[in-house]
Amino acid sequence: MHGGTQRSQFGETSEALFLTQGFVYDCAEQAEARFKNEDPGYQYSRFGNPTVTMFEERIRLLEGAQEARATATGMAAVNAALLSYLKAGDHIVSARALFGACRYIIETLCPRYGIASTLVDGRDLDAWQKAVRPNTKMFFFETPANPTLELIDIAAVSRLAKDAGALVVVDNVFATPMLQRPLEHGADVVVYSATKHIDGQGRCLGGAVLGSADYVNNHLQEYLRQTGPTMSPFNAWVMLKGLETMPVRVQAQTATATKVADYLIAHNGVTRVLYCGHSDHPQADIARRQMTGGGQIVTFEVAGGKAAAFRFQNALRLIKLSNNLGDTKSLVTHPATTTHYRIGPEARAELGISDGMLRLSVGLEAFEDLAADLGTGLEAARNGSTILLNVQH
Ligand SMILES: *Cc1c(COP(=O)(O)O)cnc(C)c1O
């Protein structure tokens, strides 16, 4: 609630929004001293801004990291975390179950700059081990993964990385710092899309990278300062206030998601339910070791493939169709035709993304209202009628 606050001379309760590009120097000597790093004040908001610093300090304290930096989006965070550290001739190993844009950076962008990449099944420790080359400098993965909620054993993979001399970067978006703390399990760097649970109310884009002082000061800092994927002060102010309510939001959404997962399992039109908080999750042992809650995403499959999944979506009235997640409003998406459309049917099959699969991001609505809406959707999925009630989107 209070971490990172820097009060102005007015003593405001809520943190101030310093919506300014630059900062005025008292004299020429002060400007010189700032540029020589001999005076700690601000120079220009691409390099730093008090509101952005407040957000960085608050997320740093929450994560328990030595340093944190904010970025314009989650993808700017992932891109900077990788490209500030890697160089031509290096090799990165990554789990293949990834957010689409992360996969593009690793599979397509990195090789264009001479950084070789290998994608592995992140659940298979032997696959990580076998992928290691003498020039392997980084391991990257997301756990739980989107949308299949596959888990990766952070401690075990981090041990393999240490042996290989590689840095471990974890995309912790789905778990949030409330439910999983990768640094405590041996990871070196954690990245977030602040767009998701940190804002949590569907307003601003943002990202964060957290890690050791050595990594941030000797690699990340200069990259961010010179290339400019900076978080705007306005967005930092929204995220800063978002962090104050994130713990209670994530807790409430997780509690409702647990009930939603139970509801879906009991429904006979549903062929499969994946939820990290359930004892029947294929990797429930890993969830118990590294997560303190199942999170607010529930992935499930309806019988009847794409047609049934579309009937389900089009019959919903409360739950909105959106590829976003982590919002206070419940959102559903059909990964095969949206977030994972571009990777093609073979890659989808490899990841276990079927045509009947739906990803539900549970919001803060009452469980009873969500259950009623899901019931309507599942009814439409099952009986094949095209109910077009969803005109108000
Ligand atoms: C949304 C998301 C991102 C990208 O974040 P943006 O803020 O949209 O750039 C990266 N990783 C995961 C797992 C995400 O869900």
The ligand as a Gaussian input file, in Angstrom:
#p B3LYP/6-31G(d) Opt

LIG

0 1
 C       -0.377000     -10.261000     -22.353000
 C        0.843000     -11.067000     -22.176000
 C        2.078000     -10.581000     -22.632000
 C        2.217000      -9.281000     -23.395000
 O        1.799000      -8.176000     -22.668000
 P        1.299000      -6.798000     -23.372000
 O        1.127000      -5.881000     -22.213000
 O        0.051000      -7.113000     -24.106000
 O        2.391000      -6.376000     -24.286000
 C        3.189000     -11.373000     -22.441000
 N        3.102000     -12.566000     -21.820000
 C        1.935000     -13.055000     -21.369000
 C        1.902000     -14.390000     -20.711000
 C        0.765000     -12.328000     -21.527000
 O       -0.404000     -12.821000     -21.084000

